[in-house]
Amino acid sequence: MATGASRAKENATVIVTAREDVVSVDPLNTAASGLSAFGEALDATANNVANVGTTGFQSQVANLQNVAGRGAVVASISTDPSAAGVQPTGAGTNVGISGRGFFILASPSGGPPVYTRNGNFSVDADGNLVDPSTGLEVQGFSAGGSTGTITIPPGVENITVGANGAVYGVFADGQQTLLGTIALATFQNAGGLSRIGDGYEATAGSGAAQIGTPATVGYGSLAGGIGAGH
């Protein structure tokens, strides 16, 4: 027969075993985690406010998640894929996007492409259509259909860009020649793109880039003489 003391010991053992499956919640750690998450979200908001005047800037959003035993944490910081503002510039090399697409810029040394919504392009000394802030070359399709950099030959005095991305060079005699077509990229989840400088890189979260031409379903259309605004 068990004594009173032995029965009490058995009961105590049962109680300890039952509590092993209970998630320990430290209210101080939970509060600290919540404050840290709030701080990161506040940093993202402050960055958005600081870049109100940045050409082509897209705001970022801190995505919060509740984790058992820890409280709120920042699961990820995603980019708002909505279009940046645009404004007329009158420059033929400035191109605005209406829709989901991103311009494609070739990285030097064969690195991964950079994607941008900022179409304030110019022509460099070698006749390449480039992003002037980085010198990265704008990618597209040649008049013959091959992929590569959009190039502007000598003698072209003006450039026009159609809604379908077709780039025409206008010569002194008024003759127009098709120089190529600007390509666009779309992503399954544009919010998963990783910011790099003023542009973005594809990630596992964004999915691989789907390359196409403007004015086709899902890519959006272009307008020449319009640049990314503030």
N, C-alpha and C positions, 0 to 999 in steps of 0.2 A: 504493500500500500504506500502511495506517495505521500510524503509529509507536506505540510503547508509550504515550507520553504522550497521543496523540489518542484511543486506545482507552480509556484511563482516564477521559478527559473525557466520552466518550460514555456510559460506564457510570454515571458520576456523574449525568449528566443524566437517565438512565432512573430511577435511584433517587429523585431529587427529584420527578419526575413521578408516580411510583407513590405517593408519600406524600401527595399532594394530596388523595386520597380518604379518608385516614384521619382520623377524628374526634379532634381534639386533646383530651386529658384532662389537666387540671391537678389533681393530687391535693390541692393546698392549697385551690383553689376548690371542689372536690367536698366536702372536709371542712367547709369554711365553710358551704356550702349545706345540708349535713346538719345542722349545729349550728343553723342558722337555722330549718329546718323543725321540728327537735325543740323549739326554743324556742317557736314558734307553737303547736305541739301541747300543750306544757306550759301555755301561757297559757290555752288553751281548757279544759284540765282544772282549772286553778286557778279559772277563772270558774265552772265547774260546782260546785266545792266551796264557793266563796264564796256561791253562791245556793241552797244546800241549804235554807235557811229562807225562800226567796222564794216567795210564793204563785203556784201555777200554772207555775213555771219548768220549762222543758224543756232538757235538757242538749244540748251541742253537741259535734260530733266533727270533728277535723281529718283530712281525707282526703289522704294522702301519695301522691306519684307520682314515679317515677324518670324523669329526663330525661337523654338522652344528652349527655355532656360536662359536666353540671352536678351530677348526683347527685340526692338526694331533695329535693323541693320540696313545699309545701302547695298542692295543686291547688284545694281549696275547704274551707270550714268549713260543715258542714251541721247542721241541727237534728234531734235525735232526735224523730220524730213520735209516739212512744209517749205514752200518757196520763199526765198529772201525777197525783199522789195526790189523793184526795178524802176528805172527812170530813163527818159530819153536822153541820149548823148549826141546823136547825129553822126557818130563815128561808125564807119562801115565795119570795123573790126570788133565792135562791141556787140555782143549777142546775148539776148535774154531768153530764158526757158519758161514756157508755160506748160506745166505738167510735172511728172515725177522724175524725169531724167537728170543725169549728171554728165557734165563734160568729162572727157578722159584726157589726162595729161601723162605723157611718157616720162618715167623717171630715168635719170642718168644711170649708166652702168648696168642697165638691164634689171633694175629693181622693180618692185611691184608698182603698177600704175597709181596715180593720184587722181581722185575724183573731186570735182568742184561744181558748185552752182554759179560761181562767179565767172561771167563771160566777158569781162573787160579785157579783151585780148589786144595784142599789137603784133606788128611784123618786125622780126629782129634783123640784124645785118646780113644774115644768110638767107633771108626771104622766107623764114619759117613763121607760121602763126603760133604765137606763144603767149603764155601767161607772163606778163612783164614783171610781176613781183618775184617770180621764181625762175624764170627762163625756161620752164618746162614746155615742151611742144604739144600743141593740140592735135589729137588723133582723129582720124577719119578714114574715108575711102577716096582713092584717087578717081579721076574720070574713067580710068580703065578698070576700076573695081578692086584694086589691091588696097590693103590696109597700110596705114602709116601716117606720117606727119603731113598736115596741110601746108603746102608751100605756095608762095606767091612769086611768079616769075618776074624778071625785070620788065619794065615798061608798063606795068599795071598802075594806073593812076587812082583807081577807086575800087572798092570791094563792096559787093552786095551779098547778103545771106538770105535765102528764102526760108519759108516756114518748114520746108522739108530738109533743111540743113545744107542745101546746095550753095556752094560758094562760087560766085562769078567775079571774074576780074574784068574791069572796064579799062580799055586802052585809050590813048589820046584821040584816036580816030572814031571813038564811040563804039568800037567793036567789043562784044562781050564773049568771054570764053569760060566754060565750066572748068574750074580748077580742082574741084573735089567736093566731098560731102562730109560735113562734121558728124561724127558718131556720138551717140549717147549711150549711157549705161543705166540700167535699173537694177534694183536689188529686192529680194524677197522681203527683207526687213532692213530698210534704210536706217532705222534707229539703232541698228547694231554696228554701224560703221565706226571706225576708230579715227578720231581727229588727229591730223598730222599737219602742223602749221595752219595754213588757211584752207586746207583741203582735208580729204578723208582717204582711208585705206579700207579695203574689204577685210572682213574677219569671218570666223566661223559663225558668229552671231548674225551677220548681215547676209550671209550666203554669197556665192560667186556672182560676179557681175554678168548680167545679160546684155549683150551688145546689140544695138540696132540703129536704125535711122530715124530721125525726127519725123513727125507727122504720121507715124505708124502707131497702131493701138498700144497703149501702155507707156509710150516713151515721152509724149508731149511734143510740142512744136516750138520752133525758134522764131525770133524776130530780130532783124538786124537794126543797128542804130540805137539799141536799148541795152543799158548796162545794169549790173547789180547795184541797187541803191543801198541806203542805210536803214 
